[in-house]
Amino acid sequence: MSHYWTDLVRRLTPYVPGEQRAGADVVKLNTNENPYPPSEQVLTAISNVSADSVRRYPDSQSIKLRESLARYHQVDVEQVFVGNGSDEILALAFMAFFQGKSTLQFPEISYSFYPVYCDLMNIEAQEIALNSDYTIPLEKFGSAQTSSDNCGGIIFPNPNAPTGIAVTREQIEKLLKENPDVVILIDEAYADFGAESAISLIHRYPNLVVSQTFSKGRSLAGLRLGAAFASRPLIDGLVRTKDSFNSYPVDAIAQAAGIASIQDEQYYRDTIGKICQTREATTKKLTDLGFRVLPSQANFIFASPGANGKGPNGRTAEDIFQSLDGKNILVRHWNKPGLKDWLRITIGTDNEMGRFFKAIQSLT
């Protein structure tokens, strides 16, 4: 801490990402990265980026990338925005649509960056408790929870993180109909793995923003690339905010890689299919071992060791987390109310999950 810091910096509690431990012996199941490499088309596109493209500033509007995304999702290019990872897009959206407004609502157990952004931007937050089965009670959001004058916006991940549970497009549309006067942002970071995307609804609901990422389904976490889809006025708001902060957020290499990943649809579908298949097998094996596993439509699962929070030999989630860590197998655990009895486990390759289960079984 420094006396040069502002009061704002002093009171912040920053987001803590998962550990990035290096080493050939490490099994990383803690940051929801795709266990498979990008497609060969992506690697070729990266290697073909010219020296001129690197020495010059990139296209500040990312036209070709946005055109590719527009074609893929059957929207207009004016309805597409891209940024340096979906986290940057979320930050810009908080500034563009929620800062200076009334209370922003999001689930009590959700992506832990939301309250960080609220603290950073002085946005009042209202956290809505999940149902007892860890589903999001959308009927309690917006004007259903409080007067419309006190709701300045709504945001939630779909599927939710860290639970992996998704809501349907029909449920989202009902929420949009009931709250037409505030922006509703659906964070679809994990939607590639089974959830229904809400992107098609932007044509009918001018208050909807949908954010996505290339980090998970398309194996590009190292490049930092995200996208948002909304009506043109909302996209214009994001552009105005972006151009007041950083006019060139997406570099030339990321733009080329993003386009190539969209074009290689077969590879994308194949890797998604493998991850989902491994996810279902992992869920069954953990359930057979006595774990409680929530139904996931993401590339991770949320598991608790036993109905009472204790698993093999009375081991708690924290015990299992520490034991796995000692074997260089990384999963995620939060020592917080509502989360301390649970582990979030990224789905790796079959070989990685085999090592994970060998370690789990050694605890019995």
Summary of the structure (lengths in Angstrom):
residues: 364
radius of gyration: 20.7
end to end distance: 44.6
largest distance: 61.2
contacts: 1195
relative contact order: 0.16
helix: 43%
strand: 15%
